[in-house]
């Protein structure tokens, strides 16, 4: 017997028996079309729970715990778990529930933020549960994002920024530009994992949990060498010499000093510390055209994401990088020797 709508006062109620379960439930709606949509969705959920037996009572919180215990990314799940609480069934976390969560958690967020911080983590939990046979596969709708040009820095802009920053922050930004690391990965770097002579660093704490090795150009090495690096502990420190507090969605720890230099260099507010990662990917691709190495050194697990970070650049970029003192080639024999640093570049890398 299918569920039926009955009106009681201004509100529609759903009544009937489905899969042996008697139901009398308020829709909370006075619009018949909306109430009928509610009825159809409720009937579908009841049938789904009946078909999946014991798994019908699996909560989102339980599925998320299994996901995290299996090594899944927990970065944005905290607020989502608080929103859904302990009792929300996994079967009830559909597009409507996700849209409601997005409105509650990030009311003013851009579509890309909703995709990254709400839809992607929820989708990951549901996909693992589906792979384990605990729920049917479910397709979640992602928000459409504008296809605008993502900011990246030309070599000239990068050197202007470094020249406008204080020496401590300039060394940090030179590391970001030369390695493509995330800000949190850079701030977590331990002194034992940095080899200045070999111009390489071991990133032990990464966003996806996978360690990797990164190389950096001579310009980055020179700027690091101007600093009194600690013998032990974190490489990069606050102005008071203390290790930075590492937090999810990092970048804000150096934002103030970064913004001051950015403004002094005449760059816009769209230039953020994360732009350095897009810049490195664009530069690395211009010099190497090697997708495997781009993914490995950037710490990206899929080719599509890695290529999203590489922006449209003029054909002259590889030459411009050499002339500005940035050499990101894997094979140094592929082209002629890089140009010597200009007087302005020597001022940048020699600042104290």
C-alpha positions as CSV (number, residue, x, y, z in Angstrom):
1,X,0.0,0.0,0.0
2,X,1.5,3.3,-1.1
3,X,1.6,6.3,1.2
4,X,-1.1,8.9,0.8
5,X,-1.4,12.6,1.6
6,X,-4.1,13.8,4.0
7,X,-4.6,17.4,5.0
8,X,-5.2,18.3,8.6
9,X,-5.8,22.0,8.9
10,X,-3.2,23.8,6.8
11,X,-0.6,21.0,7.0
12,X,-0.4,17.8,4.9
13,X,0.3,14.5,6.6
14,X,1.6,11.3,5.1
15,X,-0.3,8.1,6.1
16,X,-0.2,4.5,5.0
17,X,1.8,1.3,5.3
18,X,5.0,0.5,3.4
19,X,7.0,-2.7,3.7
20,X,5.0,-3.6,6.8
21,X,5.7,-0.3,8.5
22,X,2.7,1.9,9.4
23,X,3.4,5.6,9.0
24,X,1.6,8.8,10.1
25,X,4.0,11.7,9.8
26,X,3.6,15.4,9.3
27,X,5.3,16.9,6.3
28,X,5.3,20.4,7.9
29,X,4.2,21.7,4.5
30,X,1.0,23.4,3.3
31,X,1.9,23.3,-0.4
32,X,0.5,20.1,-1.9
33,X,3.2,19.8,-4.6
34,X,6.0,20.1,-2.1
35,X,4.2,17.7,0.3
36,X,3.8,15.1,-2.4
37,X,7.5,15.3,-3.2
38,X,8.1,14.8,0.6
39,X,5.8,11.7,0.5
40,X,7.6,10.1,-2.5
41,X,11.0,10.6,-0.9
42,X,9.8,9.2,2.5
43,X,8.3,6.2,0.7
44,X,11.6,5.6,-1.2
45,X,13.6,5.8,2.1
46,X,11.4,3.3,3.9
47,X,11.6,0.8,1.0
48,X,15.4,1.3,0.9
49,X,15.8,0.6,4.6
50,X,13.6,-2.4,4.3
51,X,15.7,-3.7,1.4
52,X,19.0,-3.2,3.3
53,X,17.9,-4.7,6.6
54,X,20.3,-4.0,9.4
55,X,22.2,-1.5,7.4
56,X,19.1,0.7,7.2
57,X,19.9,1.9,10.8
58,X,23.5,2.9,10.0
59,X,24.0,6.5,11.0
60,X,26.1,9.0,9.1
61,X,28.3,9.4,12.2
62,X,29.0,5.6,12.3
63,X,29.8,5.6,8.6
64,X,32.1,8.7,9.0
65,X,33.9,7.0,11.9
66,X,34.6,3.9,9.7
67,X,35.8,6.2,6.9
68,X,38.2,8.1,9.2
69,X,39.5,4.9,10.8
70,X,40.3,3.6,7.4
71,X,42.5,6.6,6.7
72,X,40.0,8.9,5.1
73,X,40.5,12.6,5.1
74,X,39.0,14.1,8.3
75,X,39.8,17.7,7.6
76,X,36.3,19.1,7.1
77,X,34.2,16.4,8.7
78,X,34.1,17.9,12.2
79,X,31.5,20.6,11.5
80,X,29.5,18.2,9.4
81,X,29.3,15.6,12.2
82,X,28.2,18.3,14.7
83,X,25.5,19.4,12.2
84,X,24.1,15.9,11.6
85,X,24.6,14.7,15.2
86,X,24.6,11.1,16.3
87,X,21.2,10.0,15.0
88,X,20.9,11.1,11.4
89,X,20.7,8.0,9.3
90,X,23.1,7.7,6.4
91,X,20.1,7.0,4.2
92,X,18.7,10.4,5.0
93,X,21.8,12.3,3.9
94,X,20.7,13.2,0.5
95,X,21.0,16.3,-1.7
96,X,18.3,18.1,0.3
97,X,20.0,17.3,3.6
98,X,23.4,18.4,2.2
99,X,22.0,21.7,0.9
100,X,20.6,22.3,4.4
101,X,23.9,21.5,6.0
102,X,25.7,23.9,3.6
103,X,23.3,26.7,4.4
104,X,23.8,26.1,8.2
105,X,27.5,25.7,8.2
106,X,28.7,28.1,5.4
107,X,25.9,30.5,4.7
108,X,28.0,33.0,2.7
109,X,30.5,30.6,1.2
110,X,31.3,30.4,-2.5
111,X,30.2,27.3,-4.5
112,X,33.8,26.1,-4.6
113,X,34.0,26.2,-0.8
114,X,30.7,24.2,-0.5
115,X,32.0,21.6,-2.9
116,X,35.3,21.3,-1.0
117,X,34.2,21.5,2.6
118,X,30.7,19.9,2.5
119,X,29.9,17.9,-0.6
120,X,33.3,16.3,-1.1
121,X,33.7,14.9,2.4
122,X,30.1,13.7,2.6
123,X,30.5,12.0,-0.8
124,X,33.7,10.3,0.4
125,X,31.9,8.8,3.5
126,X,28.9,7.6,1.4
127,X,31.1,6.2,-1.3
128,X,33.1,4.1,1.2
129,X,29.8,2.8,2.8
130,X,28.5,1.9,-0.7
131,X,31.7,0.1,-1.5
132,X,31.3,-1.9,1.7
133,X,27.7,-2.8,0.7
134,X,26.2,-0.7,3.5
135,X,24.1,1.6,1.3
136,X,23.3,2.0,-2.3
137,X,25.6,4.2,-4.4
138,X,24.4,7.8,-4.5
139,X,25.1,10.7,-6.8
140,X,25.5,14.0,-5.1
141,X,25.0,17.3,-7.0
142,X,28.0,19.6,-6.8
143,X,27.7,23.4,-7.1
144,X,28.6,25.0,-10.3
145,X,31.7,27.1,-10.0
146,X,32.7,30.1,-12.2
147,X,35.3,29.3,-14.7
148,X,37.3,32.4,-14.1
149,X,41.1,32.6,-14.4
150,X,42.8,31.5,-11.2
151,X,45.6,33.8,-10.1
152,X,49.2,32.8,-10.5
153,X,52.3,35.0,-10.3
154,X,54.7,35.8,-13.2
155,X,58.4,35.6,-12.3
156,X,58.5,39.4,-12.2
157,X,55.6,39.6,-9.8
158,X,57.1,36.8,-7.6
159,X,60.4,38.6,-7.3
160,X,58.6,42.0,-6.7
161,X,56.7,40.3,-3.8
162,X,59.8,38.7,-2.3
163,X,61.6,42.1,-2.5
164,X,58.7,43.8,-0.6
165,X,58.4,41.2,2.2
166,X,60.4,41.1,5.4
167,X,63.4,38.7,5.2
168,X,61.7,36.0,7.4
169,X,58.5,35.9,5.4
170,X,60.4,36.2,2.1
171,X,62.2,33.0,2.9
172,X,58.9,31.3,3.6
173,X,57.3,32.5,0.4
174,X,60.4,31.6,-1.6
175,X,60.0,28.0,-0.2
176,X,56.4,27.9,-1.3
177,X,57.2,29.2,-4.7
178,X,60.1,26.9,-5.2
179,X,58.5,23.7,-3.9
180,X,54.7,24.0,-4.4
181,X,54.1,22.9,-0.9
182,X,50.9,23.8,1.0
183,X,51.4,26.5,3.7
184,X,50.7,24.0,6.5
185,X,53.2,21.6,5.0
186,X,55.8,24.3,4.9
187,X,55.2,25.4,8.5
188,X,55.3,21.8,9.7
189,X,58.7,21.1,8.1
190,X,61.3,19.8,10.6
191,X,64.9,20.8,10.4
192,X,66.0,17.2,10.0
193,X,63.9,17.0,6.8
194,X,65.6,19.9,5.1
195,X,68.9,19.5,3.2
196,X,70.0,22.9,2.0
197,X,73.0,21.6,0.1
198,X,71.0,19.0,-1.8
199,X,68.2,21.6,-2.3
200,X,65.5,19.2,-1.2
201,X,63.0,18.6,1.6
202,X,61.1,15.7,2.9
203,X,57.4,16.5,3.5
204,X,56.4,14.1,6.3
205,X,53.1,15.8,7.2
206,X,50.9,16.2,4.1
207,X,47.3,17.0,3.6
208,X,46.5,13.5,2.2
209,X,48.8,11.7,4.6
210,X,51.3,10.6,2.0
211,X,54.9,11.7,2.5
212,X,56.9,13.0,-0.5
213,X,60.2,14.6,-1.4
214,X,60.4,18.0,-3.0
215,X,63.3,19.8,-4.6
216,X,63.8,23.6,-4.7
217,X,65.8,25.9,-7.0
218,X,69.0,27.8,-6.1
219,X,67.1,31.0,-5.6
220,X,65.1,29.4,-2.8
221,X,68.3,28.0,-1.3
222,X,69.9,31.4,-1.2
223,X,67.0,33.0,0.5
224,X,66.8,30.2,3.1
225,X,70.6,30.6,3.7
226,X,70.1,34.3,4.7
227,X,68.1,33.1,7.7
228,X,69.5,31.7,11.0
229,X,67.7,28.4,10.7
230,X,67.3,26.3,13.9
231,X,69.4,23.2,14.4
232,X,66.4,21.2,15.6
233,X,62.6,21.5,15.5
234,X,60.6,23.4,13.0
235,X,62.4,25.2,10.3
236,X,60.0,28.2,10.0
237,X,59.2,30.2,13.1
238,X,57.1,33.1,14.2
239,X,58.8,36.6,14.7
240,X,59.2,35.5,18.4
241,X,61.1,32.4,17.3
242,X,58.3,30.0,18.3
243,X,56.9,27.2,16.0
244,X,53.7,28.1,14.3
245,X,50.4,26.5,15.5
246,X,49.4,24.2,12.7
247,X,45.7,24.1,11.9
248,X,43.4,22.8,9.2
249,X,43.0,25.1,6.2
250,X,46.3,26.8,7.1
251,X,47.7,29.9,5.6
252,X,46.3,32.5,8.0
253,X,49.4,32.2,10.2
254,X,51.5,34.2,7.7
255,X,48.6,36.1,6.1
256,X,49.3,39.4,7.9
257,X,53.0,39.7,6.9
258,X,52.2,38.3,3.5
259,X,49.5,40.9,2.8
260,X,51.7,43.7,3.9
261,X,54.4,42.7,1.3
262,X,51.8,42.0,-1.3
263,X,50.3,45.5,-0.9
264,X,53.7,47.1,-1.0
265,X,54.5,45.2,-4.2
266,X,51.3,46.6,-5.8
267,X,49.6,43.2,-6.1
268,X,45.9,42.7,-5.7
269,X,43.9,41.1,-2.9
270,X,43.5,38.0,-5.1
271,X,47.1,37.1,-4.3
272,X,47.2,34.8,-1.3
273,X,49.7,32.4,0.1
274,X,47.8,29.6,-1.7
275,X,48.4,31.3,-5.0
276,X,52.1,30.3,-4.6
277,X,51.0,26.6,-5.1
278,X,49.2,27.4,-8.3
279,X,52.3,29.4,-9.4
280,X,54.7,26.6,-8.7
281,X,52.5,24.1,-10.7
282,X,52.4,26.5,-13.6
283,X,56.1,27.1,-13.5
284,X,57.0,23.5,-13.1
285,X,54.8,22.5,-16.1
286,X,56.4,25.3,-18.3
287,X,59.9,23.9,-17.6
288,X,59.2,20.1,-17.6
289,X,55.8,19.1,-19.2
290,X,56.0,16.0,-17.0
291,X,52.6,15.0,-15.5
292,X,53.9,12.2,-13.4
293,X,56.5,14.4,-11.7
294,X,54.0,17.2,-11.4
295,X,51.7,14.9,-9.4
296,X,54.4,13.3,-7.4
297,X,56.1,16.6,-6.3
298,X,52.9,18.5,-5.8
299,X,51.3,15.7,-3.8
300,X,48.2,15.3,-6.1
301,X,46.6,11.9,-6.4
302,X,44.8,12.6,-9.7
303,X,45.9,14.0,-12.9
304,X,42.8,16.2,-13.3
305,X,43.5,18.0,-10.0
306,X,47.2,18.5,-10.8
307,X,46.4,20.0,-14.2
308,X,43.7,22.2,-12.7
309,X,46.6,23.9,-10.7
310,X,48.5,24.6,-13.9
311,X,47.2,27.8,-15.5
312,X,47.3,29.1,-19.0
313,X,50.6,30.8,-19.5
314,X,52.4,32.4,-22.4
315,X,54.9,30.4,-24.4
316,X,57.7,32.7,-23.1
317,X,57.2,31.6,-19.5
318,X,60.1,29.1,-19.4
319,X,62.5,31.7,-20.8
320,X,61.1,34.4,-18.4
321,X,61.7,32.0,-15.4
322,X,65.4,31.6,-16.4
323,X,65.9,35.3,-16.8
324,X,64.3,35.9,-13.3
325,X,66.5,33.3,-11.7
326,X,64.0,30.5,-11.2
327,X,65.2,27.1,-12.5
328,X,62.6,24.3,-11.9
329,X,63.9,21.9,-14.5
330,X,64.2,18.2,-13.6
331,X,67.0,17.6,-16.2
332,X,69.3,20.6,-16.1
333,X,70.8,19.5,-19.5
334,X,67.5,20.1,-21.4
335,X,68.3,23.7,-22.0
336,X,71.1,26.2,-21.8
337,X,72.4,27.3,-18.5
338,X,70.1,29.7,-16.7
339,X,70.7,33.4,-16.8
340,X,72.7,34.9,-13.9
341,X,70.7,36.8,-11.3
342,X,70.2,40.4,-12.1
343,X,71.3,43.2,-9.7
344,X,67.7,43.5,-8.4
345,X,67.5,39.7,-7.8
346,X,70.8,39.8,-5.9
347,X,69.3,42.5,-3.7
348,X,66.3,40.2,-3.0
349,X,68.2,37.1,-2.2
350,X,70.9,38.9,-0.2
351,X,68.6,40.8,2.1
352,X,69.1,40.3,5.8
